[in-house]
Amino acid sequence: MIRERLEELAKENLDINIEDLDFDGKISDLDIDSIDLVDFIMVIEDEFSIEFSDEELDEIESLSDIVSLIESKN
């Protein structure tokens, strides 16, 4: 459920080819700039009613990491 919703949010908010979306690949490989990433993180926080700490954000390398963080907060 979280993974599917995160994919929908990526489709809605990021200018990327969703067919190439790899949850285990590095976020840096998505070819999005840091401002888009910050905006996307804020959308995720709003959608799931959570807040990531700076330390947690520093640890995120992939979309799978984001899924794991969301699961740990719910």
One Martini backbone bead per residue (centre of mass of N, CA, C, O) as a GRO file, in nm:
protein
   74
    1MET     BB    1   0.059   0.062  -0.023
    2ILE     BB    2   0.294   0.259   0.011
    3ARG     BB    3   0.435   0.206  -0.254
    4GLU     BB    4   0.198   0.285  -0.438
    5ARG     BB    5   0.163   0.576  -0.330
    6LEU     BB    6   0.451   0.668  -0.393
    7GLU     BB    7   0.424   0.631  -0.697
    8GLU     BB    8   0.195   0.833  -0.735
    9LEU     BB    9   0.349   1.077  -0.623
   10ALA     BB   10   0.570   1.069  -0.835
   11LYS     BB   11   0.388   1.113  -1.079
   12GLU     BB   12   0.269   1.396  -0.969
   13ASN     BB   13   0.575   1.543  -0.872
   14LEU     BB   14   0.763   1.415  -1.092
   15ASP     BB   15   1.000   1.445  -1.368
   16ILE     BB   16   0.948   1.120  -1.454
   17ASN     BB   17   0.996   0.791  -1.553
   18ILE     BB   18   0.808   0.543  -1.417
   19GLU     BB   19   0.917   0.286  -1.563
   20ASP     BB   20   1.216   0.357  -1.425
   21LEU     BB   21   1.133   0.295  -1.143
   22ASP     BB   22   1.359   0.235  -0.861
   23PHE     BB   23   1.341   0.154  -0.530
   24ASP     BB   24   1.663   0.056  -0.510
   25GLY     BB   25   1.760   0.298  -0.620
   26LYS     BB   26   1.901   0.587  -0.647
   27ILE     BB   27   1.789   0.903  -0.620
   28SER     BB   28   2.018   1.037  -0.790
   29ASP     BB   29   1.913   0.870  -1.056
   30LEU     BB   30   1.640   1.048  -1.118
   31ASP     BB   31   1.699   1.339  -1.213
   32ILE     BB   32   1.675   1.540  -0.961
   33ASP     BB   33   1.650   1.804  -0.780
   34SER     BB   34   1.665   1.926  -0.460
   35ILE     BB   35   1.396   2.077  -0.468
   36ASP     BB   36   1.220   1.840  -0.562
   37LEU     BB   37   1.290   1.660  -0.322
   38VAL     BB   38   1.182   1.839  -0.098
   39ASP     BB   39   0.894   1.853  -0.206
   40PHE     BB   40   0.846   1.546  -0.197
   41ILE     BB   41   0.885   1.511   0.106
   42MET     BB   42   0.650   1.699   0.187
   43VAL     BB   43   0.431   1.531   0.053
   44ILE     BB   44   0.480   1.276   0.218
   45GLU     BB   45   0.432   1.397   0.497
   46ASP     BB   46   0.141   1.484   0.440
   47GLU     BB   47   0.017   1.213   0.346
   48PHE     BB   48   0.133   1.050   0.628
   49SER     BB   49   0.161   1.223   0.884
   50ILE     BB   50   0.477   1.308   0.890
   51GLU     BB   51   0.826   1.333   1.017
   52PHE     BB   52   1.145   1.407   0.922
   53SER     BB   53   1.450   1.396   1.010
   54ASP     BB   54   1.759   1.493   0.934
   55GLU     BB   55   1.884   1.214   0.982
   56GLU     BB   56   1.691   1.055   0.802
   57LEU     BB   57   1.746   1.211   0.540
   58ASP     BB   58   2.054   1.134   0.529
   59GLU     BB   59   1.981   0.811   0.492
   60ILE     BB   60   1.855   0.852   0.222
   61GLU     BB   61   1.880   0.659  -0.104
   62SER     BB   62   1.585   0.543  -0.140
   63LEU     BB   63   1.259   0.455  -0.176
   64SER     BB   64   1.279   0.219   0.024
   65ASP     BB   65   1.365   0.395   0.262
   66ILE     BB   66   1.100   0.552   0.275
   67VAL     BB   67   0.916   0.316   0.327
   68SER     BB   68   1.051   0.228   0.594
   69LEU     BB   69   0.998   0.491   0.746
   70ILE     BB   70   0.695   0.491   0.728
   71GLU     BB   71   0.652   0.218   0.868
   72SER     BB   72   0.795   0.309   1.142
   73LYS     BB   73   0.564   0.550   1.189
   74ASN     BB   74   0.290   0.345   1.180
   0.00000   0.00000   0.00000
